[in-house]
Amino acid sequence: MTVFTTPRLAGLSAATAAVLLLVGCSPGPDGGDDGEFDVANGVATTYEFPNVPAITAPPANATLGDEDQELGEVGADPNIPYTSEVTPIGADWMIAAEWRDDETVWAAFDPADGVVKTRITTGHGIWDDVVHLFTTDTPADPQAVAFEVWTPRGSRGQADYTVSTYSGNLLEPDEVLLPRHVRFHSREGSHTISGGGRFMTSWDDQLFGPRVVDLDRGVLSGEQQIIGCGPYTWPAGDKIYSVCERSRELLELTIDDEGRISESGRSKVLPEGFTASREAHFADDVESGFLINEAGEAYLFDFSSGLPTEEVRPLGNVGRDGGRFYTNGIRPDGEQFFVEYTDSDIHPHSANGGDVVRVRLFDVDGARETQNLDLEKLGLDSIDSVSYNLDGSVLYVLGTAPGTGDDEGEDLPTIVGVDPATGEVVSTATITGHAGGSDGVSGVRAPERRVA
C-alpha cells in the first residue's frame, strides 16, 4: 500500500501533526477572536455564530479614507445645501416611494392636490425597506427612522448596518452602527417603534429573535433568541407581542427602562391548524395585531389588556373566485380592513402573476364584505398600492390614470381617495413634484404618529 503525506507534515509524528492542524484552524493575531467576532460601538452580542468569518478592519490609509472631508466654501458662507432641512410631514399627507439603485426617496404629498411637499432619502434594508416616517410639527423632531445596509463596493466590499434617525439637517442623521451579523427581517410588521419613539425593535433572521435599538442612547440595547416564534413586533406600551406558529401560542415580550428585552408570557390560544403569513399589520387605536394567512383566513389579536386568554378564532376567509388576494391593511380603529385582488388565480409574486384590479373592504365582524372597488369605479388603469390615511377617515388607492392635454396617452401617477364607509370616490389628484421618471412613485402609506 502506498502512503501519501503532505510535504510540510512529512516526518512528523501523528500527534505533532494533529496539534499543528488544530493551531492552523485558530484565528491568527490579525483575525482576532477575543470571545466576540464582531463588536459595534462597544456593544457585544449575547450569542456566538461560529460560521461567520472574522472581519478585518480596513487600513488607515484606505482609498476612501477614515475621516470626513471638510466642506469647501462659496463666498463667505459654508457650502451647505438648502435641501438639508426637511419640511415637516403633515398629519393629513400621504407618502410614496421613488426607487433608486442604493437608496429610496420618500415623497410626502398632499392628496388633495397631489403635490409633493417634501422628500426624505434613506438606505435600503435587506429585503424590504425598514423605515418609519413621522408626522411632526417642527423640522427638529425626528422625521424618519430607518435600518440601512450600506455597501460601498457592492458584493465585493464590507457592509455597514445602521439604524439612522433623520431630523433637522437630513445630511447628518444620528447613526447607530450595528454589528455586521445583524439581519433585520424587514417584512412589514416585523419591526416597530415604541417607548414614545425611544426604541426600535425588529425581528432578526440571524438571531431568530428580536433585537432592540435604544435611539436615545444610540446603542443596541437588547436581544432575545426565541426559536420557533416571530417575526411580528406588535407594540402595546412597554410590551411587544408576536406569534409562535408551531406551538399555537401568542408571545409577550417586555422592554425595560434600559432597553433590554425578555420573554414575559405565552398564551396557547391559537386554533388547531393555525398558520401565519409573511406580513402583518397593527391597528394603533385599539392595540390589535392583524394578519391574513396564505389560506385567506383573517385574524385580529386584541392586546389592549395584555395576552388574550381565550381561543382566537379567524374573523372569516377572504378568498374569492376569479382572483388572488394580495396585500392588505387594517383601519386604525380595528373595525374595517381592505384586501387587494388580482385578475388571476396565480399569486402576483409568481413569474406569470396577475395584476391588481380591485380592492374589497370588509367589516371585522365576520369578515363581511362591504365594498368592491374595481378599476372602473376608481377611474384608474392600474392599481399600485392601497392605504388608509393616519386617522382612517379615507382609503387612498395609488395607481395610474390616462393623461389628458399635453400628457395624452401617458400614464400618470394618480391618488384616489375613497370614503371607507360608502365606497364613494371623494378625491382624485395627479401626483406631481416627484422625480421618479417613468417609474413614478409606488407603495403609498400614511405617516406615523410618535406616541408615548
C-alpha positions as CSV (number, residue, x, y, z in Angstrom):
1,M,0.0,0.0,0.0
2,T,1.3,3.4,-1.0
3,V,1.1,6.1,1.7
4,F,0.9,9.8,0.6
5,T,1.9,12.5,3.0
6,T,1.7,16.3,3.0
7,P,5.3,17.5,2.4
8,R,5.2,20.0,5.3
9,L,3.9,17.3,7.7
10,A,6.2,14.6,6.4
11,G,8.5,13.2,9.1
12,L,6.4,14.5,12.0
13,S,4.6,12.2,14.4
14,A,0.8,11.9,14.1
15,A,0.4,13.7,17.4
16,T,2.6,16.7,16.4
17,A,0.8,16.9,13.0
18,A,-2.6,17.0,14.7
19,V,-1.5,19.8,17.0
20,L,-0.3,21.9,14.1
21,L,-3.5,21.3,12.2
22,L,-5.5,22.5,15.2
23,V,-3.4,25.6,15.6
24,G,-3.8,26.3,11.9
25,C,-7.6,26.4,12.3
26,S,-7.5,29.0,15.1
27,P,-7.7,32.8,14.3
28,G,-4.4,34.5,14.0
29,P,-3.4,37.8,15.5
30,D,-4.9,39.7,12.6
31,G,-8.2,37.8,12.6
32,G,-8.6,38.1,16.3
33,D,-11.0,36.1,18.4
34,D,-11.3,37.5,21.9
35,G,-14.6,35.7,22.5
36,E,-16.5,38.0,20.2
37,F,-16.1,38.2,16.4
38,D,-17.9,41.5,15.8
39,V,-18.5,44.4,18.2
40,A,-20.0,47.7,17.1
41,N,-19.8,50.8,19.3
42,G,-18.6,48.7,22.1
43,V,-21.8,46.7,22.3
44,A,-21.1,42.9,22.4
45,T,-23.6,40.4,21.2
46,T,-25.0,37.7,23.5
47,Y,-24.9,34.9,21.0
48,E,-21.9,33.3,19.2
49,F,-22.1,32.5,15.5
50,P,-19.1,30.3,14.7
51,N,-20.0,30.1,11.0
52,V,-19.4,33.9,10.5
53,P,-15.8,34.7,9.3
54,A,-13.6,37.1,11.2
55,I,-13.8,40.6,9.9
56,T,-10.6,42.6,9.2
57,A,-10.7,46.3,9.6
58,P,-9.5,48.4,6.6
59,P,-6.1,50.0,6.9
60,A,-6.0,53.7,8.0
61,N,-4.7,54.7,4.5
62,A,-7.5,53.0,2.6
63,T,-8.7,54.8,-0.6
64,L,-11.9,56.1,1.0
65,G,-10.1,57.5,4.0
66,D,-11.1,57.3,7.6
67,E,-12.0,61.0,8.3
68,D,-14.8,63.2,7.0
69,Q,-13.7,65.7,4.3
70,E,-14.2,69.3,5.3
71,L,-16.7,71.1,3.1
72,G,-15.5,74.0,1.0
73,E,-17.0,77.4,1.0
74,V,-18.9,79.5,-1.5
75,G,-18.1,83.1,-0.9
76,A,-18.2,83.8,2.8
77,D,-20.8,81.2,3.5
78,P,-20.3,77.5,4.1
79,N,-21.4,75.3,1.3
80,I,-24.5,73.8,3.0
81,P,-27.1,72.5,0.5
82,Y,-30.5,74.1,1.0
83,T,-32.1,70.6,0.9
84,S,-30.6,69.7,4.3
85,E,-33.6,70.7,6.4
86,V,-36.9,68.9,5.8
87,T,-40.4,70.3,5.7
88,P,-42.4,68.5,8.4
89,I,-44.8,65.9,7.1
90,G,-48.5,66.9,7.6
91,A,-50.8,64.6,9.5
92,D,-53.2,64.5,6.5
93,W,-50.5,63.9,3.9
94,M,-49.6,60.5,2.4
95,I,-46.2,59.1,1.4
96,A,-44.9,57.2,-1.6
97,A,-41.5,55.9,-2.6
98,E,-39.2,56.8,-5.5
99,W,-36.9,53.8,-6.1
100,R,-33.1,54.3,-6.6
101,D,-30.3,51.9,-7.0
102,D,-28.9,52.2,-3.5
103,E,-31.5,54.4,-1.8
104,T,-35.2,55.1,-1.5
105,V,-36.6,58.6,-1.7
106,W,-39.8,59.1,0.3
107,A,-42.1,61.7,-1.3
108,A,-44.6,63.2,1.1
109,F,-47.5,64.8,-0.7
110,D,-50.9,66.4,0.0
111,P,-53.5,64.0,-1.5
112,A,-55.9,66.9,-2.0
113,D,-53.7,68.3,-4.9
114,G,-51.1,65.6,-5.3
115,V,-48.2,68.0,-4.9
116,V,-45.1,66.6,-3.3
117,K,-44.1,68.9,-0.4
118,T,-41.0,67.2,1.0
119,R,-38.7,64.3,0.3
120,I,-36.5,62.2,2.6
121,T,-33.8,59.8,1.3
122,T,-32.9,56.6,3.3
123,G,-30.8,53.5,2.6
124,H,-32.3,50.1,1.7
125,G,-32.9,47.3,4.1
126,I,-32.1,43.6,3.4
127,W,-35.4,42.7,1.8
128,D,-38.0,45.4,2.1
129,D,-37.1,48.9,3.3
130,V,-37.2,49.2,7.1
131,V,-38.4,52.8,7.6
132,H,-40.8,54.6,9.9
133,L,-41.8,58.1,8.8
134,F,-43.5,60.5,11.2
135,T,-45.8,63.5,11.1
136,T,-44.3,66.3,13.3
137,D,-44.7,70.0,13.9
138,T,-41.0,71.1,13.6
139,P,-38.0,70.0,11.5
140,A,-36.0,69.4,14.7
141,D,-38.3,66.5,15.5
142,P,-37.4,63.0,14.1
143,Q,-38.8,62.7,10.6
144,A,-37.7,59.2,9.9
145,V,-36.0,56.2,11.5
146,A,-34.5,53.6,9.1
147,F,-32.5,50.4,9.3
148,E,-30.0,50.7,6.4
149,V,-27.4,48.5,4.7
150,W,-24.6,50.4,3.1
151,T,-22.3,48.5,0.7
152,P,-19.8,51.0,-0.9
153,R,-18.2,48.3,-3.0
154,G,-21.3,46.2,-3.8
155,S,-20.9,42.5,-3.3
156,R,-17.1,42.8,-3.0
157,G,-17.0,45.0,0.0
158,Q,-17.9,45.0,3.6
159,A,-21.3,46.3,4.6
160,D,-22.2,48.7,7.3
161,Y,-25.5,48.1,9.1
162,T,-27.0,51.2,10.7
163,V,-30.2,52.5,12.3
164,S,-30.4,56.2,11.3
165,T,-32.7,58.9,12.7
166,Y,-33.3,61.8,10.3
167,S,-34.3,65.1,11.7
168,G,-33.4,68.7,11.1
169,N,-30.3,68.5,8.9
170,L,-31.1,65.4,6.8
171,L,-27.4,65.2,5.6
172,E,-26.3,64.4,9.2
173,P,-28.6,61.7,10.6
174,D,-27.9,60.2,14.0
175,E,-26.5,56.8,13.3
176,V,-26.3,53.7,15.5
177,L,-23.7,51.3,14.0
178,L,-24.8,47.7,14.4
179,P,-22.7,44.5,14.5
180,R,-22.3,43.1,11.0
181,H,-24.1,39.9,11.8
182,V,-27.4,41.8,12.3
183,R,-30.1,40.7,9.8
184,F,-33.3,42.6,10.5
185,H,-36.2,40.7,8.9
186,S,-37.6,43.8,7.2
187,R,-41.0,42.5,6.2
188,E,-43.9,44.8,7.2
189,G,-45.0,44.1,10.8
190,S,-41.6,42.6,11.8
191,H,-40.3,46.0,13.1
192,T,-41.8,48.8,15.2
193,I,-41.1,52.0,17.1
194,S,-42.2,52.0,20.7
195,G,-41.5,53.7,24.1
196,G,-42.5,57.1,22.9
197,G,-40.1,56.9,20.0
198,R,-37.2,55.7,22.0
199,F,-36.9,52.0,21.0
200,M,-36.7,50.4,17.6
201,T,-37.5,46.7,17.8
202,S,-37.1,44.3,14.9
203,W,-37.1,40.5,14.5
204,D,-33.7,39.3,13.3
205,D,-33.2,36.4,11.0
206,Q,-29.7,35.7,12.2
207,L,-30.6,35.7,15.9
208,F,-34.0,34.0,15.5
209,G,-35.5,36.6,17.9
210,P,-36.0,40.3,18.4
211,R,-33.3,43.0,18.8
212,V,-33.8,46.4,20.4
213,V,-32.1,49.6,19.5
214,D,-32.2,52.4,22.0
215,L,-32.4,55.5,19.8
216,D,-31.9,57.9,22.6
217,R,-28.6,56.4,23.8
218,G,-27.5,55.3,20.3
219,V,-26.8,51.7,21.2
220,L,-28.0,48.1,20.5
221,S,-29.5,47.6,24.0
222,G,-31.3,44.3,24.0
223,E,-31.7,41.0,22.2
224,Q,-33.5,37.7,22.9
225,Q,-33.2,34.4,21.0
226,I,-36.7,32.8,20.7
227,I,-36.6,30.0,18.1
228,G,-40.0,29.0,16.7
229,C,-41.7,32.4,17.1
230,G,-42.0,35.7,15.2
231,P,-41.4,37.6,13.1
232,Y,-44.1,40.1,14.3
233,T,-43.5,43.0,16.7
234,W,-46.9,44.4,17.7
235,P,-46.4,47.1,20.3
236,A,-48.5,47.9,23.3
237,G,-46.9,50.1,26.0
238,D,-43.7,48.5,27.1
239,K,-44.8,45.2,25.6
240,I,-44.1,43.6,22.2
241,Y,-46.4,40.8,21.1
242,S,-45.7,38.1,18.5
243,V,-46.8,34.6,17.3
244,C,-45.4,31.1,17.9
245,E,-47.0,29.3,15.0
246,R,-45.9,25.7,15.7
247,S,-46.9,25.7,19.4
248,R,-50.1,27.8,18.6
249,E,-49.1,30.5,21.2
250,L,-49.2,34.2,21.4
251,L,-46.0,35.6,22.8
252,E,-45.4,38.6,25.1
253,L,-42.1,40.4,25.4
254,T,-41.2,43.2,27.8
255,I,-38.7,46.0,27.2
256,D,-37.3,47.5,30.4
257,D,-36.1,51.1,31.1
258,E,-32.6,50.1,29.9
259,G,-33.8,48.7,26.6
260,R,-33.4,45.1,27.5
261,I,-36.0,42.7,26.1
262,S,-37.2,39.5,27.7
263,E,-40.0,37.0,27.4
264,S,-42.7,37.7,29.9
265,G,-45.6,35.4,28.9
266,R,-47.2,33.0,26.5
267,S,-50.8,32.0,25.9
268,K,-51.9,29.0,23.8
269,V,-55.0,30.5,22.2
270,L,-54.4,29.9,18.5
271,P,-56.7,27.4,16.8
272,E,-55.7,23.9,15.6
273,G,-54.1,24.2,12.1
274,F,-53.2,27.9,12.5
275,T,-50.7,29.3,10.0
276,A,-49.2,32.8,9.9
277,S,-48.1,34.9,6.9
278,R,-45.1,36.9,5.7
279,E,-46.5,40.3,6.6
280,A,-48.7,41.6,9.4
281,H,-50.3,45.0,10.4
282,F,-51.3,46.8,13.6
283,A,-54.5,48.8,14.5
284,D,-52.9,51.5,16.6
285,D,-56.1,52.9,18.2
286,V,-57.1,49.6,19.7
287,E,-53.7,48.0,20.1
288,S,-54.6,45.0,18.0
289,G,-52.5,42.9,15.6
290,F,-53.8,41.8,12.3
291,L,-52.8,39.3,9.6
292,I,-54.3,37.3,6.7
293,N,-52.6,34.0,6.2
294,E,-51.9,32.2,2.9
295,A,-55.2,30.3,3.2
296,G,-57.1,33.6,3.3
297,E,-58.1,33.5,7.0
298,A,-58.1,36.9,8.7
299,Y,-57.1,37.2,12.3
300,L,-57.3,40.1,14.8
301,F,-55.5,39.9,18.1
302,D,-56.5,42.3,20.9
303,F,-53.5,43.2,23.1
304,S,-55.1,46.2,24.8
305,S,-55.4,44.2,28.1
306,G,-52.4,42.0,27.6
307,L,-52.2,38.5,26.3
308,P,-55.6,37.0,25.3
309,T,-56.7,34.2,27.5
310,E,-59.5,32.7,25.3
311,E,-59.1,30.9,21.9
312,V,-58.7,33.4,19.0
313,R,-60.8,32.3,16.0
314,P,-60.4,33.7,12.5
315,L,-62.7,36.5,11.5
316,G,-63.5,34.7,8.3
317,N,-62.0,33.8,5.0
318,V,-61.3,36.5,2.3
319,G,-60.7,34.1,-0.6
320,R,-62.8,34.9,-3.7
321,D,-63.4,33.2,-7.0
322,G,-61.8,34.8,-10.1
323,G,-58.8,36.4,-8.5
324,R,-56.0,36.0,-5.9
325,F,-55.9,38.0,-2.7
326,Y,-52.8,40.1,-2.4
327,T,-51.7,42.8,0.2
328,N,-54.0,44.0,2.9
329,G,-54.3,46.5,5.8
330,I,-56.5,47.4,8.8
331,R,-58.0,50.7,9.7
332,P,-56.6,52.3,12.9
333,D,-59.8,51.7,14.8
334,G,-59.7,48.0,14.1
335,E,-63.3,48.0,12.6
336,Q,-62.5,47.5,8.9
337,F,-59.8,46.1,6.7
338,F,-59.1,46.0,3.0
339,V,-57.7,43.4,0.6
340,E,-56.3,43.8,-2.9
341,Y,-57.2,41.2,-5.5
342,T,-55.7,40.3,-8.9
343,D,-57.2,39.2,-12.2
344,S,-55.5,35.8,-11.9
345,D,-55.5,32.9,-9.6
346,I,-51.7,33.0,-9.7
347,H,-50.1,34.9,-6.9
348,P,-48.6,38.3,-8.1
349,H,-45.2,37.2,-6.8
350,S,-45.1,34.4,-9.3
351,A,-43.3,34.9,-12.6
352,N,-46.6,35.0,-14.5
353,G,-48.7,36.5,-11.8
354,G,-51.7,38.7,-12.4
355,D,-52.3,42.4,-12.0
356,V,-54.1,44.0,-9.1
357,V,-57.5,45.1,-10.4
358,R,-59.8,45.6,-7.4
359,V,-59.9,46.4,-3.7
360,R,-62.5,44.9,-1.4
361,L,-63.5,46.3,2.1
362,F,-64.5,44.1,5.0
363,D,-66.0,44.6,8.4
364,V,-64.1,42.8,11.1
365,D,-67.4,41.4,12.3
366,G,-67.5,38.1,10.4
367,A,-65.2,39.4,7.7
368,R,-68.3,40.7,5.9
369,E,-67.6,42.3,2.6
370,T,-69.0,45.8,2.3
371,Q,-67.4,47.4,-0.8
372,N,-65.9,46.2,-4.1
373,L,-63.8,48.8,-5.8
374,D,-62.7,47.9,-9.3
375,L,-60.6,49.9,-11.8
376,E,-63.7,51.4,-13.5
377,K,-65.1,52.7,-10.3
378,L,-61.8,54.1,-9.2
379,G,-61.1,55.7,-12.6
380,L,-57.7,54.0,-12.8
381,D,-55.9,52.0,-15.5
382,S,-53.8,50.1,-12.8
383,I,-53.5,49.8,-9.0
384,D,-50.1,50.0,-7.4
385,S,-50.9,50.1,-3.6
386,V,-53.6,51.0,-1.0
387,S,-53.5,52.5,2.4
388,Y,-55.7,54.2,5.0
389,N,-54.7,57.7,6.0
390,L,-53.5,58.4,9.5
391,D,-56.9,58.6,11.2
392,G,-58.6,56.1,8.9
393,S,-61.1,58.5,7.5
394,V,-60.0,58.0,3.9
395,L,-58.8,55.0,2.0
396,Y,-56.3,56.0,-0.6
397,V,-55.6,54.0,-3.8
398,L,-52.4,54.8,-5.7
399,G,-52.3,53.8,-9.4
400,T,-52.1,55.2,-12.9
401,A,-54.7,57.1,-14.9
402,P,-54.6,58.1,-18.6
403,G,-53.1,61.5,-19.3
404,T,-55.0,64.5,-20.8
405,G,-53.9,67.5,-22.8
406,D,-50.1,67.6,-23.3
407,D,-49.9,64.3,-21.4
408,E,-52.5,62.5,-23.5
409,G,-51.6,58.8,-23.9
410,E,-49.2,58.9,-20.9
411,D,-50.0,57.0,-17.7
412,L,-49.9,59.5,-14.8
413,P,-49.4,58.5,-11.2
414,T,-52.7,59.2,-9.5
415,I,-54.0,59.1,-6.0
416,V,-57.7,58.4,-5.5
417,G,-59.4,58.9,-2.1
418,V,-62.4,56.7,-1.1
419,D,-64.9,57.1,1.7
420,P,-64.4,53.7,3.5
421,A,-67.9,53.8,4.8
422,T,-69.7,54.2,1.5
423,G,-67.1,53.3,-1.1
424,E,-67.6,56.5,-2.9
425,V,-64.7,58.4,-4.6
426,V,-64.1,61.7,-2.7
427,S,-60.9,62.9,-4.4
428,T,-58.7,62.3,-7.4
429,A,-55.3,64.0,-8.0
430,T,-52.3,63.5,-10.2
431,I,-49.1,63.3,-8.1
432,T,-46.6,66.0,-9.2
433,G,-43.2,67.2,-7.9
434,H,-41.6,63.7,-7.7
435,A,-38.5,62.7,-9.5
436,G,-39.5,59.1,-10.3
437,G,-39.3,59.5,-14.0
438,S,-41.2,56.8,-15.9
439,D,-41.3,54.7,-12.8
440,G,-43.3,57.3,-11.0
441,V,-44.0,56.6,-7.3
442,S,-45.2,53.5,-5.5
443,G,-46.1,52.0,-2.1
444,V,-48.4,54.6,-0.7
445,R,-48.5,54.8,3.1
446,A,-49.6,57.1,5.9
447,P,-47.1,58.8,8.2
448,E,-46.9,57.6,11.8
449,R,-47.5,59.5,15.0
450,R,-44.9,59.2,17.8
451,V,-46.9,58.3,20.9
452,A,-45.9,57.5,24.5
